[in-house]
Amino acid sequence: MRFSVFLNCRSTAPEHDRFVMQASVRHAELAESLGFDAIFLPDHHFTGYAPMASDPFVFAAYLAAKLPRMHFGFSVVTVPLHHPIRFTERVNLLDQLTDGKVLVGVGSGTTPEEMIGFGVNYQETSKVSEENLKIAENLWAKTIDDPTVQFDTGHYKGVVLERIAPTAYSKGHARLMPVAMKEASARRAAENAWPAFIPAFTPPKIGGLEPFKHVQKYFKVYYDLLTSQGHSDAAIAAALDWTTHTYQCVHVAETDEKAYDEMLTILRAYQAAVDRELEHNLRAERMSSADKTDNTPNALTEDWIGTWCCYGSPKTVAEKLRPYFDLGIGNVLLGSLTGPLTPEREATSNRSLELFGKQVIPLLKNARAAA
């Protein structure tokens, strides 16, 4: 049973960037002191969503020097934005610096603004992601004596004569974590005995399923594939140990009512930031001829809250999370800094994290021990 912290805060102006990054470091240090298992970082550009997310590998390396016990994950690396050689090098380097405590979530991305910024065809993001991951696997496997690895995908090209340096600390390479929303992604994770992100992206009323039912559905597909591959019991257990369900906003207070009121304040600021970004999202759509966007539905609706949020007193939050651990989810990822970060918001988030670490985690672990 693992608990991780997602540094998913926002900066709303250039003069706020430094404070947001420094507050994120303090929050990560607090998480480590409270016994959390990992820090996860997003991979985003241009919008102010986690300014350190412009290079999450660099920021993770900085945190790793301060927090040697912690694991570090990415939720998720937007694979089409990374040259395959640089991707494999950075993963290996961080894998070495953390003694193998790296979890690399991978995805194709959803934001036209980021794609046009990096010159990637938004219409081909899934294709580019698949190409890049295939090239990365070839690069990770290459020894000096192997034939040259040469590629030209139209988006990226290169020729590697010798090998990727440094070599990985982990066998083969650090663990990747696909989002198990499509069977192909779930199969990739299962075949390699990698953990996976188990989503509940669909609002409760769509399809008539509550968020937990969606998690059950996606988890069962992944679990059945994982256990059918002939892996050892130890490999299966290691994969499930880090199989992750994510909440964009987790907030704990002394009472359910206080937690709900504080969460609404957080979500109002979050929605205001998203609304400010809408104009640029729409411009990017037009420039990339995209027919979809990453615009967030209104975060103040009960559907959005029911899908993405977990809030309440320590006892209530523990009761909400226990079914996920009983299902077999190994790690819950808490969005504990959601939205624009201010000094007041930092203080509220730290109080919430302390309540989670000191009261929610013991309640869940005691319940698991009793069971």
C-alpha positions as CSV (number, residue, x, y, z in Angstrom):
1,M,0.0,0.0,0.0
2,R,1.7,3.2,-1.2
3,F,0.8,6.9,-1.2
4,S,2.4,9.4,-3.5
5,V,2.2,13.2,-4.0
6,F,1.5,14.9,-7.3
7,L,3.0,18.4,-7.7
8,N,0.2,19.7,-9.9
9,C,0.2,23.3,-8.9
10,R,-0.1,26.3,-11.2
11,S,1.7,29.7,-11.6
12,T,-0.5,32.5,-13.0
13,A,2.2,35.1,-13.7
14,P,6.0,35.2,-14.3
15,E,6.6,36.8,-10.9
16,H,5.0,33.8,-9.2
17,D,7.1,31.1,-10.9
18,R,9.9,31.1,-8.3
19,F,7.6,30.9,-5.3
20,V,5.6,28.0,-6.9
21,M,8.8,26.1,-7.5
22,Q,10.1,26.7,-4.0
23,A,6.8,25.9,-2.4
24,S,6.8,22.6,-4.4
25,V,10.2,21.7,-2.9
26,R,8.9,22.4,0.6
27,H,5.8,20.3,-0.1
28,A,7.9,17.4,-1.3
29,E,10.1,17.6,1.8
30,L,7.0,17.5,4.0
31,A,5.7,14.5,2.1
32,E,9.0,12.7,2.7
33,S,8.9,13.5,6.4
34,L,5.3,12.1,6.6
35,G,6.2,8.8,5.1
36,F,4.9,9.2,1.6
37,D,6.5,6.9,-1.0
38,A,7.0,9.0,-4.1
39,I,6.8,12.4,-5.7
40,F,5.2,12.6,-9.2
41,L,5.7,15.5,-11.7
42,P,3.8,16.5,-14.8
43,D,5.4,17.3,-18.2
44,H,3.8,20.6,-19.4
45,H,4.9,23.7,-21.3
46,F,3.9,27.3,-21.8
47,T,0.7,27.5,-19.6
48,G,2.2,28.0,-16.1
49,Y,0.9,24.5,-15.1
50,A,3.8,23.6,-12.7
51,P,6.6,25.8,-14.1
52,M,9.2,23.2,-13.2
53,A,7.3,20.8,-15.5
54,S,9.1,22.4,-18.5
55,D,11.8,19.9,-17.6
56,P,10.6,17.5,-14.9
57,F,13.7,15.3,-15.2
58,V,15.9,18.2,-14.1
59,F,13.5,19.0,-11.2
60,A,13.3,15.4,-10.2
61,A,17.1,15.1,-10.1
62,Y,17.2,18.2,-7.9
63,L,14.7,16.7,-5.5
64,A,16.4,13.3,-5.6
65,A,19.5,14.8,-4.1
66,K,17.4,16.2,-1.2
67,L,15.1,13.2,-0.7
68,P,17.2,10.0,-1.3
69,R,14.5,7.7,0.2
70,M,11.8,8.8,-2.2
71,H,10.7,7.4,-5.6
72,F,10.1,9.8,-8.4
73,G,7.5,9.4,-11.1
74,F,6.1,11.3,-14.1
75,S,2.4,11.7,-14.7
76,V,3.0,11.6,-17.5
77,V,5.9,12.3,-19.9
78,T,4.4,13.6,-23.2
79,V,6.4,11.3,-25.4
80,P,6.0,13.1,-28.8
81,L,7.7,16.2,-27.3
82,H,10.9,14.4,-26.6
83,H,13.6,13.4,-29.0
84,P,14.0,9.6,-28.5
85,I,17.7,9.8,-27.8
86,R,17.3,12.6,-25.2
87,F,14.4,10.7,-23.7
88,T,16.4,7.5,-23.2
89,E,19.5,9.4,-21.9
90,R,17.5,11.4,-19.3
91,V,15.6,8.3,-18.1
92,N,18.9,6.4,-17.7
93,L,20.6,9.3,-15.9
94,L,17.7,9.7,-13.4
95,D,17.5,5.9,-13.0
96,Q,21.2,6.0,-11.9
97,L,20.9,9.0,-9.7
98,T,18.0,7.4,-7.8
99,D,19.3,3.8,-7.6
100,G,16.4,2.7,-9.8
101,K,13.6,4.5,-8.0
102,V,12.0,6.0,-11.2
103,L,8.5,5.4,-12.6
104,V,8.1,6.9,-16.1
105,G,4.5,7.5,-17.0
106,V,4.1,7.7,-20.7
107,G,1.4,9.2,-22.9
108,S,0.8,10.9,-26.3
109,G,-0.4,14.2,-24.9
110,T,-3.7,16.1,-25.4
111,T,-2.8,19.8,-25.7
112,P,-2.5,21.4,-29.2
113,E,-0.6,24.4,-27.7
114,E,2.3,22.2,-26.6
115,M,2.4,20.3,-29.9
116,I,2.6,23.4,-32.1
117,G,5.2,24.9,-29.7
118,F,7.5,21.9,-30.4
119,G,6.6,21.6,-34.1
120,V,4.8,18.2,-33.7
121,N,1.8,17.5,-35.8
122,Y,-1.1,17.3,-33.4
123,Q,-3.0,15.0,-35.7
124,E,-0.2,12.4,-35.4
125,T,0.6,12.4,-31.6
126,S,-0.4,8.8,-31.0
127,K,1.7,7.7,-34.0
128,V,4.7,9.7,-32.9
129,S,4.4,8.4,-29.4
130,E,4.4,4.8,-30.6
131,E,7.4,5.5,-32.9
132,N,9.4,7.2,-30.1
133,L,8.8,4.4,-27.6
134,K,9.8,1.8,-30.2
135,I,13.0,3.7,-30.9
136,A,13.7,4.1,-27.2
137,E,13.4,0.4,-26.6
138,N,15.9,-0.2,-29.4
139,L,18.3,2.3,-28.0
140,W,18.1,0.9,-24.5
141,A,18.9,-2.5,-25.8
142,K,21.8,-1.5,-28.0
143,T,25.4,-2.5,-27.0
144,I,28.5,-1.1,-28.6
145,D,28.9,-4.2,-30.7
146,D,25.3,-4.1,-32.0
147,P,24.5,-2.7,-35.5
148,T,23.8,1.0,-35.8
149,V,20.4,2.3,-34.7
150,Q,19.2,4.7,-37.4
151,F,15.8,6.3,-37.6
152,D,14.0,9.0,-39.4
153,T,10.3,9.3,-38.5
154,G,9.6,12.6,-40.2
155,H,9.5,14.2,-36.7
156,Y,12.8,12.9,-35.3
157,K,15.9,11.4,-36.8
158,G,19.3,10.2,-35.6
159,V,22.1,7.7,-35.9
160,V,23.6,6.0,-32.8
161,L,26.8,4.1,-33.5
162,E,27.8,3.1,-30.0
163,R,25.4,3.1,-27.1
164,I,23.3,5.2,-24.8
165,A,25.3,6.5,-21.8
166,P,24.9,6.2,-19.0
167,T,23.5,2.8,-19.0
168,A,20.4,2.2,-16.9
169,Y,20.6,1.2,-13.2
170,S,17.5,-1.0,-13.6
171,K,17.6,-4.1,-15.7
172,G,16.9,-3.1,-19.2
173,H,15.7,0.4,-18.3
174,A,13.6,2.2,-15.7
175,R,10.0,1.1,-15.4
176,L,7.5,2.7,-17.8
177,M,3.9,3.3,-16.7
178,P,1.4,3.4,-19.6
179,V,-2.1,4.7,-19.0
180,A,-4.3,1.6,-19.1
181,M,-7.2,3.3,-20.8
182,K,-6.7,1.5,-24.2
183,E,-6.1,-2.2,-24.4
184,A,-2.9,-1.6,-26.3
185,S,-1.5,0.4,-23.5
186,A,-2.6,-2.0,-20.9
187,R,-1.1,-4.9,-22.9
188,R,2.3,-3.1,-23.2
189,A,2.4,-2.7,-19.4
190,A,1.3,-6.3,-18.8
191,E,3.7,-7.8,-21.3
192,N,6.7,-6.1,-19.6
193,A,5.4,-6.5,-16.0
194,W,5.3,-2.7,-15.7
195,P,2.9,-0.9,-13.4
196,A,0.1,1.1,-15.0
197,F,-2.1,4.2,-14.4
198,I,-5.7,3.0,-13.9
199,P,-8.0,5.9,-14.9
200,A,-11.4,7.0,-14.0
201,F,-11.6,9.7,-16.6
202,T,-15.3,9.5,-17.4
203,P,-17.7,11.5,-15.3
204,P,-20.1,9.5,-13.2
205,K,-23.3,10.0,-15.3
206,I,-21.7,9.1,-18.6
207,G,-22.2,5.4,-19.3
208,G,-24.1,5.0,-16.0
209,L,-20.9,4.0,-14.1
210,E,-19.5,5.6,-10.9
211,P,-15.8,6.4,-11.0
212,F,-14.9,3.3,-9.0
213,K,-16.7,1.1,-11.5
214,H,-14.5,2.6,-14.3
215,V,-11.4,1.8,-12.2
216,Q,-12.6,-1.7,-11.7
217,K,-13.2,-2.1,-15.4
218,Y,-9.7,-0.8,-16.5
219,F,-8.0,-2.6,-13.6
220,K,-9.5,-6.0,-14.6
221,V,-8.3,-5.6,-18.2
222,Y,-4.8,-4.8,-17.0
223,Y,-4.8,-7.5,-14.2
224,D,-6.0,-10.2,-16.5
225,L,-3.4,-9.4,-19.1
226,L,-0.6,-9.1,-16.5
227,T,-1.4,-12.5,-14.9
228,S,-1.7,-14.3,-18.3
229,Q,1.9,-13.4,-19.4
230,G,3.7,-16.1,-17.4
231,H,5.5,-13.6,-15.2
232,S,6.9,-14.8,-11.8
233,D,4.8,-14.0,-8.7
234,A,7.5,-11.5,-7.7
235,A,7.3,-9.6,-11.0
236,I,3.5,-9.5,-10.8
237,A,3.6,-8.2,-7.2
238,A,6.1,-5.6,-8.1
239,A,3.9,-4.3,-11.0
240,L,0.8,-4.2,-8.8
241,D,2.8,-2.5,-6.0
242,W,3.1,0.7,-8.1
243,T,-0.1,0.4,-10.2
244,T,-1.6,3.8,-9.6
245,H,-4.9,5.6,-9.4
246,T,-4.8,9.4,-9.5
247,Y,-6.9,12.1,-7.9
248,Q,-6.4,15.6,-9.3
249,C,-7.5,17.1,-5.9
250,V,-7.2,15.4,-2.5
251,H,-8.1,17.6,0.5
252,V,-8.4,16.6,4.1
253,A,-9.7,18.7,7.0
254,E,-10.9,18.1,10.5
255,T,-14.5,17.7,9.3
256,D,-16.2,16.8,6.1
257,E,-17.9,20.2,5.9
258,K,-14.6,22.1,6.3
259,A,-12.9,19.9,3.8
260,Y,-15.7,20.5,1.2
261,D,-15.7,24.3,1.8
262,E,-11.9,24.5,1.5
263,M,-11.9,22.3,-1.6
264,L,-14.4,24.6,-3.3
265,T,-12.1,27.6,-2.7
266,I,-9.3,25.6,-4.3
267,L,-11.4,24.6,-7.3
268,R,-12.7,28.1,-7.9
269,A,-9.1,29.4,-8.3
270,Y,-8.3,26.3,-10.4
271,Q,-11.2,26.9,-12.7
272,A,-10.4,30.6,-13.1
273,A,-6.8,29.7,-14.2
274,V,-8.2,27.2,-16.7
275,D,-10.6,29.8,-18.1
276,R,-7.7,32.2,-18.5
277,E,-5.9,29.6,-20.6
278,L,-8.9,28.9,-22.9
279,E,-8.2,31.7,-25.4
280,H,-4.7,30.2,-26.1
281,N,-6.1,26.7,-26.3
282,L,-8.6,27.8,-28.9
283,R,-5.9,29.6,-30.9
284,A,-3.7,26.5,-30.8
285,E,-6.7,24.4,-32.0
286,R,-7.2,26.6,-35.0
287,M,-3.4,26.6,-35.9
288,S,-3.2,22.9,-35.6
289,S,-6.5,22.1,-37.2
290,A,-7.4,20.1,-34.1
291,D,-10.9,18.9,-33.6
292,K,-10.5,18.3,-29.8
293,T,-8.9,20.2,-27.0
294,D,-7.6,19.7,-23.5
295,N,-10.0,22.2,-22.1
296,T,-11.1,21.1,-18.6
297,P,-14.9,20.8,-18.0
298,N,-16.2,23.0,-15.2
299,A,-14.4,21.8,-12.1
300,L,-17.1,23.1,-9.9
301,T,-19.7,20.5,-11.1
302,E,-20.5,17.5,-9.0
303,D,-19.6,15.2,-11.9
304,W,-16.0,16.6,-12.1
305,I,-15.7,16.6,-8.3
306,G,-17.0,13.1,-8.1
307,T,-14.5,11.9,-10.7
308,W,-11.3,13.8,-9.8
309,C,-11.6,14.7,-6.1
310,C,-11.3,12.9,-2.8
311,Y,-12.1,15.0,0.3
312,G,-13.4,14.9,3.8
313,S,-12.2,14.2,7.4
314,P,-9.4,11.7,7.8
315,K,-11.9,8.9,8.6
316,T,-14.1,9.8,5.5
317,V,-11.1,9.9,3.2
318,A,-9.8,6.5,4.5
319,E,-13.2,5.0,3.9
320,K,-13.3,6.4,0.3
321,L,-9.9,5.0,-0.5
322,R,-10.1,1.6,1.1
323,P,-12.1,0.0,-1.8
324,Y,-9.2,0.9,-4.2
325,F,-6.7,-0.9,-2.1
326,D,-9.0,-3.9,-1.7
327,L,-9.3,-4.0,-5.5
328,G,-5.6,-4.3,-5.8
329,I,-4.5,-0.8,-6.6
330,G,-1.0,-0.5,-5.1
331,N,-0.5,3.3,-5.1
332,V,-2.8,6.3,-4.8
333,L,-1.5,9.5,-6.3
334,L,-2.7,12.6,-4.5
335,G,-3.0,15.9,-6.3
336,S,-2.3,17.9,-3.2
337,L,-1.3,21.3,-4.7
338,T,-4.1,21.6,-7.3
339,G,-4.5,25.0,-8.9
340,P,-2.7,28.4,-8.4
341,L,-0.3,28.3,-5.5
342,T,-0.3,31.2,-3.1
343,P,1.2,31.4,0.5
344,E,-2.3,30.9,1.9
345,R,-2.9,27.9,-0.4
346,E,0.5,26.4,0.5
347,A,-0.4,26.5,4.2
348,T,-3.8,24.9,3.5
349,S,-2.3,22.2,1.4
350,N,0.4,21.4,4.0
351,R,-2.2,21.1,6.7
352,S,-4.2,18.7,4.5
353,L,-1.1,16.7,3.7
354,E,-0.2,16.4,7.4
355,L,-3.7,15.2,8.3
356,F,-3.4,12.6,5.5
357,G,0.0,11.4,6.5
358,K,-0.6,11.3,10.3
359,Q,-4.2,10.1,10.3
360,V,-5.4,8.7,6.9
361,I,-2.4,6.5,6.2
362,P,-2.5,4.8,9.7
363,L,-6.2,4.2,9.4
364,L,-5.8,2.5,6.1
365,K,-2.7,0.5,7.1
366,N,-4.4,-0.6,10.4
367,A,-7.5,-1.7,8.4
368,R,-5.3,-3.7,6.0
369,A,-3.4,-5.3,8.9
370,A,-6.7,-6.3,10.6
371,A,-8.0,-7.7,7.3
